[in-house]
Amino acid sequence: MMRAAFYRPAQAGIILIMALVLLLIATLLGVSGIRNVLLQEKISGNNYDQSMALQATESALRAAEAKIESNPDITALNGQSCLAPTLCPISPPDTPATGWTDVDAAFLVNTTLLDGKPQYFIQLMSETNSDDESGISGSASANQYGGSGGIVSRTFRITARSSPDSSTGRAAVRLQTTVKVDR
């Protein structure tokens, strides 16, 4: 009796190679997804830090504005006079002994989330009297029209920072505003 010969084609292992390629693609997609999630988490954390620092800096601006409104005398404000001929830097130096003032407790926000207290620096930029604005100093009725010659308004530049120490790796914000006080 003769047996029937079965023909079996030789397997080249293509299925194994295809499975390994698909496994490699799935692994790369998974690693890429994990990296994307980690990047999004870092971005979210940085945005949170930036928001906290911005809120602290804005509170420092509000504290300085309130201080100026209560007493616009530059020496009482522990500020710097930039009246001529004194030239002041656009941004005050970072050293603590140069006139930076810590924010009062009434204006503090998010104190547990920040590395330090927000601070402000006040500079007197100009003083204007009624003689300068209206030019009526020689008029006989100058006092009647506000030309008393006394100081009528002062302009201050406030620089605020979220924290005095920016070496901690946390977000640091610095803002400036100009305030005019009429008296």
Residue pairs with C-beta under 8 A, 6 or more apart in sequence:
46 171
49 170
49 171
50 171
50 173
52 110
52 113
52 114
52 162
52 171
53 114
53 162
53 163
53 170
53 171
53 172
53 173
54 162
54 173
55 109
55 110
56 103
56 108
56 109
56 110
56 114
56 118
56 162
56 163
56 173
57 118
57 160
57 161
57 162
57 173
57 174
57 175
58 160
58 175
59 103
59 107
59 108
59 109
59 118
60 103
60 107
60 118
60 119
60 120
60 160
60 161
60 162
61 120
61 158
61 160
61 175
61 177
62 107
63 103
63 104
63 106
63 107
63 120
64 101
64 120
64 122
64 158
64 160
64 179
65 158
65 177
65 179
66 107
67 77
67 122
68 77
68 122
68 156
68 158
68 179
68 181
69 181
71 77
72 154
72 156
72 181
72 183
74 80
74 81
74 122
74 124
77 122
78 99
78 101
78 122
79 99
79 121
79 122
79 123
79 124
79 156
80 88
80 92
80 99
80 121
80 122
80 123
80 124
81 123
81 124
82 88
82 123
82 124
82 125
82 157
83 124
83 125
83 126
83 127
88 123
88 125
91 159
91 174
91 176
92 98
92 99
92 100
92 121
92 123
92 159
94 164
94 166
96 164
98 121
99 121
99 122
100 119
100 120
100 121
100 161
100 164
101 119
101 120
101 121
101 122
102 117
102 118
102 119
103 117
103 118
103 119
103 120
108 117
108 118
111 117
114 162
114 163
114 170
115 163
115 165
115 168
115 170
116 163
116 164
116 165
117 163
117 164
118 160
118 161
118 162
118 163
119 160
119 161
119 163
119 164
120 158
120 159
120 160
120 161
121 158
121 159
121 160
122 156
122 157
122 158
123 156
123 157
123 158
123 159
124 154
124 155
124 156
125 155
125 156
125 157
125 178
126 154
126 155
127 151
127 153
127 154
127 155
128 151
128 152
128 153
128 154
128 155
129 149
129 150
129 151
129 152
130 136
130 137
130 142
130 146
130 147
130 148
130 149
130 150
130 152
131 137
131 142
131 147
131 149
133 152
134 145
134 146
134 147
136 142
136 145
136 147
137 147
137 149
139 145
139 147
142 148
142 149
146 152
151 183
152 182
152 183
153 180
153 181
153 182
153 183
154 180
154 181
154 183
155 178
155 179
155 180
155 181
156 178
156 179
156 180
156 181
157 176
157 177
157 178
157 179
158 176
158 177
158 178
158 179
159 174
159 175
159 176
160 174
160 175
160 176
160 177
161 172
161 173
161 174
161 175
162 171
162 172
162 173
162 174
163 170
163 172
166 172
